[in-house]
């Protein structure tokens, strides 16, 4: 195909930058509010102490309500940009975002939970390995876990934002709006790689970026195998939902044995998905 005939991708990168700018701007305002509330709660350090000030800022940004407000803003912006960009496209909304049924019919009912399992295991491999290597968790995950240890209405709100709105908005944008166009332009392998890279970088924290890349790569690959983001939305929601629920229980200490077990689980689930989504061979001519 002639390069001039290939679909444009500048719209994808522009939408990504617009989303980042809007989320960071809104997040900056919320962060200032969180910082002011933290000062009112603990008092401003009387002596000029950069370390104390740094701890105060960190405490403000780790407040559960700040984490949840950030998640809500991010979902609102990503979902809005994806839907707005798709509406501007000459392609219909359902086709542009790949919201239609998955290929494979009834097999999708097996592919969806397998994708969730593969994503959860792949993310677990990276998260546990990084914790073993560096001796600490991602700051983002620590903040999320603090929000998830709430109870009652706050826990219900946390579950809704993390396991419902966030996966829906992120899949609409990254696998629906961005990856669809990137794959059409660059091919499946490069399109998945670029789209997953954008998804991972969106999570900012260096350790969480690597975990997000592993999870995103699994979901991106399955999206291409099924031709729809429906499985991606389910898998992402299940991954986040199980993470929220796991925080409520006693956590297994990370070990290389756990890493190996999760790796075997991920490979097995991916192999099963590949088998279930295998395209039939074309009949020989004649």
N, C-alpha and C positions, 0 to 999 in steps of 0.2 A: 504493500500500500504506500502511496506517495505521502511524504511527511505532511504536505499541505492538507491532505484529506483526513489526517488523524485528528481526533477530538482535542480541543484546547484544554490545557490543565492550569493555566494561569488563574482561572477562576477558583480552583481548589485552593491554591496557595494564598490567594487574596482572602478567601473566606476564612482560612485558618488564621491568618494574621489579624483579621477583623475580630474573630472570636477571642483570640488571645488578648488583644488590646481591650476589648470590652470587659472581659472577665478580670483582667488585672486592674483595670480602672475601678471597677465596682469593688473588687477585693481590697484595693488600697483604702477606699472609703470605709469599708467594714472593719479593716484592720485598725484604722485610726480610732474608730468607736470602741473597739475591743481594748486598745491601749489606754484610752481615757478611763474606761470602766475599771481596768486593772489598777490604775493609779488611785482611783477613788476607793478601791477595795483595800489595797495594801499600803498606799501612800508612796509619794515620790521619794527616791533616795535623797537624804539630806546632804550627803557628801558626794562629790563627783566620782562615781565609781562605774567605769564602763562595764565591768562584769555584772554588777547588780542591775544596771540598766538593760543589759543583754538578757539577763534572766527574766526581767519583768516583761520584755517584749515577747520572749519565748513562751512565758506563762499565758500571756494574753492570746497568742495565736494558737495555743493548745486548748483553749476553752471549748467545751463541746458545742456550745451554740455558734461559735465562730466557724468551726469545722462544718457544721450542718448548713449554716448560711452560705458558706463558700460552695458547698455541694449543690445547693439549690440554685445559686446564681449561675454556676457552671452549666448545669442541666438546662436552665432556661435559655442561656445564650446559645449553646451548641445546638439544641433542638430548633430554636428559632432561625439560626443561620442555615441549618440544613434544609429546613422546610422552605425558607425564603429563597435560597439558592436553587432548589429544585423547581420551585414555581416559576423562576425566571428562565429555566431551561426549556428549549423547544420540545424536549422529550417529556412525556407525561410523568406526573409525580410518582406514581406507583412503579413505573419502569425505571425512572431516574434513580430512585432510592432502593430499588430491588425489594419492594415490599410484598411482591406477589408470592404465591405458594412455592415451596422448595421442590426441586427435582427429586424424584425417587418415591413419591407417594407415601405409602404407609411406612417405608423405611425411615422416614424423617422422625418418627416417634422413637426410634432407637438412636438415631444420629444425634438428636438434641441432648439427651442426658449424657451420651458418650462425649460430646463436645464439652459439656460442663465439667465432666470428670477430668478430661484431658487438660483443660484450662486450669482447673484447680490444682491438679497434680504438677503441671509445668510451673505454675507460679510458686507452688510450695517448694519445689526443688530449688529454685533460684533464691527465694526468701530465706529458706533454712541454710543454704550454702553460704549466702552473704553474712548471715548472722554468726555462723560458725567461724568464718574467716575474719570478720571485722569486730566481732564481739558485741555488736549492737544491732538494733532494729532501725528500719527507716523511720525518720521523724514523722513522715506522713502517716505511716501505719500506727505509730504510737498515739498520734492525735486522734485518729479514727477509733482506735480501741478505747480511748477515754470516753468518747461520745457513745460508743456502743455498750459501755458498762452501766449506762443509765437504766432506769426502770420505768414501768408504766407508760404514760403518754409520750414521754421523751424517747423511750426505746421504740415505740411504734412509729414515731416520726423519723427516727434514725433509720429504721428498717425500710420505710417507704422511700426516703431520699436516696439511700445507698443501694438498695436492691431493686428499686422500680424506676424512679425517674432518671437516675444517673446512667444505668445501662441502656435505657431506651434512647436518651438523648445522645450518648456517645456512639451507639451503633448507628443511629440515623446519620450522624455526621461522618464518622470515620469509616465504617464499612459500607454505609449506604451512599452518602454524597461523595466522599473523597476517594475511597478505594475503587468504586465503580468506574470513575473517570480515569484514575491512574492505571488501572488494569487495561482499560480500553486503549490507552495511549501507549503504554510501555510493555504490555504483556503481563501475564499472571505473576511470574516470579518477581520481577522488578516492581510491579504495582503493589504487590503485597508488602514487599520490603519497605518501600517508601511510605505507604500508608500506615504500616505498623510503627515505623520510626516516628512519624508525626504523632501518632497516638501515645507512644511511650514518652516523648519529649513533653507532651502536654501535662504530664504528671510531675514535672519540675524536680522533685527530690531525686538526687543521683541514684540512691539505692532502689527507690520505688520505680524509677524509670526502667531499670533492668527487669524487674518483676513484671511490670506492665508490658514490656516488649514480649516476654515469653507468653503471657496470657493472650495478648493481642495477636500474636503470630498464629496461635492455635485457632482462634476464632476467625481470623482473616482467611486462613487456609480452608476452613470448613465452609465459609461463606462462598468461596469460589467453587467448592465441590458441590454445593447444593443450589447455587444460583439465586439465593435469597438471604435477606438478613433476619428472617424470622428465627432461624436456629441460633444465630448470633445473639439476638436479643434475649432468648431464653437462656442460653449458656452463660451470658454475662450476668444476667439477673440471678441465676442459680449460684454462680461463683461468688458474687457479692453477698447474696443472702446467706449462704453457708458460712461465709467469713463473719458476718454479723453474729450469727448464732454460735459459732465456735468460740467467740470471745466470752460468751456467757458461761462456758464450761471450763474445766481445768485444761490448760494447754500442755501438750506434750513437749518436753524439752527438745530442742533441735539436736540432731546427731547425724552422723554420716550414714548410719543405718536407715534412718528416716528418709534421708535424701535419696538413697539407693532404692528404697521401696516406692517412693513417689515417682522416681524416674521410670521404674518398671511399669507402674500404673499408667503413666502418661504415654509411654510407647505402646503399650497394649491397647489403650483406648484409641490412639491415632491409627493403629493398624486396623482396628475394627471399623473405624470411620472410613478409611480408604477402601476397605472391602465392600462396605455397604453403599458407598457412593461411586463405585467403579462404573465407568461408562461402558455400555455394551459395545462389543466389537462390530464394526460395520461388515455386512455380508460382502464377500468378494463379488466383483462384477460378473455378470453372466449367470 
